[in-house]
Amino acid sequence: MGNSERIVKHLEMTQAIIDRMGRNSFQLKGWSMTIIVAATILIARTSLPSPFFILALIVPIIVFWILDGYFLWQERLFRGIYNDVRIQIDTDFKMNLKEQKKKPNGRWRNATWSRTLRIFYIGESVFIFFVFGISFFC
């Protein structure tokens, strides 16, 4: 196997990991939305919703947000590996995540607090408070 074939194989392996992380993130958002819809139906059918409904719904949203941030972080780390591999002349098939974590955007916190995740999960939380407020005060 020549050097260019090895590079292509390494890039394919890395891209498969990036795709898997993206699918995981997409599925988490789907599960989160499913819980929100089920909760909305439950709140609407309850004559007097308890304030504990909010807590019972916010906790899963926070957990999904943390998990989604983890998958986005991993995806970013592997994208960094991909970018490093594509400019190499030869590869040893190493996927050095420690090196990627040292880069400016290589922190888990940065991924978890990314603009897209904030918009999505804060939006879900606001929606839950809105639905709860309407059903509680009406």
C-alpha positions in Angstrom: 0.0 0.0 0.0 1.5 3.3 -1.1 1.6 6.5 1.1 -1.3 8.2 -0.7 -3.5 5.0 -0.3 -2.6 4.9 3.4 -3.6 8.6 3.8 -6.9 8.0 2.0 -7.6 5.0 4.3 -6.8 7.0 7.4 -9.1 9.8 6.2 -11.9 7.4 5.5 -11.6 5.9 9.0 -11.6 9.3 10.5 -14.6 10.5 8.4 -16.6 7.4 9.5 -16.0 8.4 13.2 -17.1 12.0 12.4 -20.2 10.7 10.7 -21.1 8.5 13.7 -20.7 11.4 16.1 -23.0 13.5 13.9 -25.6 10.8 13.8 -25.4 10.4 17.6 -26.0 14.1 18.1 -28.9 14.1 15.6 -30.5 11.1 17.5 -30.1 12.9 20.8 -32.0 15.9 19.5 -34.7 13.7 18.2 -35.1 11.9 21.6 -35.1 15.3 23.3 -37.9 16.6 21.1 -39.9 13.4 21.6 -39.7 13.9 25.4 -40.8 17.6 25.0 -43.8 16.6 22.8 -44.8 13.9 25.3 -44.5 16.3 28.2 -46.5 18.9 26.4 -49.3 16.4 25.9 -49.1 15.3 29.5 -49.2 18.9 30.8 -52.1 19.8 28.5 -54.1 16.8 29.8 -53.5 17.4 33.4 -56.1 19.7 35.1 -53.6 21.3 37.5 -49.9 20.6 36.6 -47.5 20.4 39.4 -44.4 22.7 39.5 -42.4 19.5 39.7 -43.3 18.9 36.1 -40.8 21.7 35.2 -38.0 20.0 37.2 -38.9 16.6 35.7 -38.5 18.1 32.2 -35.6 20.4 32.7 -33.3 17.6 34.1 -33.6 15.5 30.9 -33.0 18.6 28.8 -29.8 19.3 30.7 -28.7 15.7 30.4 -29.3 15.7 26.7 -27.5 19.0 26.3 -24.4 17.6 28.1 -24.4 14.4 26.0 -24.9 16.4 22.8 -22.0 18.7 23.8 -19.9 15.6 24.3 -20.6 14.2 20.9 -20.0 17.6 19.3 -16.7 17.9 21.1 -15.6 14.5 19.9 -16.7 15.4 16.4 -14.6 18.5 16.5 -11.6 16.6 17.9 -11.8 14.1 15.0 -12.2 16.9 12.5 -8.9 18.3 13.8 -7.3 14.9 13.3 -8.8 14.8 9.8 -7.3 18.2 9.0 -3.9 17.1 10.3 -3.9 13.8 8.4 -4.9 15.4 5.1 -1.7 17.4 4.9 0.6 14.6 5.9 2.9 12.8 3.5 2.6 9.5 5.2 0.5 8.2 8.2 1.0 5.9 11.1 -2.9 5.7 11.6 -2.6 7.3 15.0 -5.6 9.4 16.2 -4.0 11.6 18.9 -6.9 13.2 20.7 -4.6 14.6 23.4 -3.0 16.8 20.7 -6.4 18.0 19.5 -7.5 18.9 23.1 -4.5 21.4 23.3 -5.9 23.4 20.4 -7.9 26.6 21.0 -11.3 25.0 20.1 -10.5 21.6 21.7 -12.3 22.0 25.0 -15.5 20.2 25.9 -17.0 23.3 27.4 -16.6 25.2 24.0 -18.7 22.5 22.3 -21.3 22.3 25.0 -21.8 26.0 25.0 -21.8 26.4 21.2 -24.3 28.7 19.7 -26.3 25.9 18.0 -26.7 23.8 21.2 -27.6 26.9 23.3 -30.3 27.9 20.8 -31.7 24.4 20.6 -31.8 23.4 24.3 -32.6 26.9 25.7 -35.3 27.0 23.1 -36.7 23.7 24.4 -36.5 25.0 28.0 -38.3 28.2 27.2 -41.0 26.2 25.3 -41.6 24.0 28.4 -41.9 27.0 30.7 -44.3 28.7 28.2 -46.5 25.6 27.9 -46.4 25.1 31.7 -47.2 28.8 32.3 -50.2 28.7 29.9 -51.6 25.5 31.4 -51.0 26.6 35.0 -52.4 30.1 34.8 -55.3 29.5 32.4 
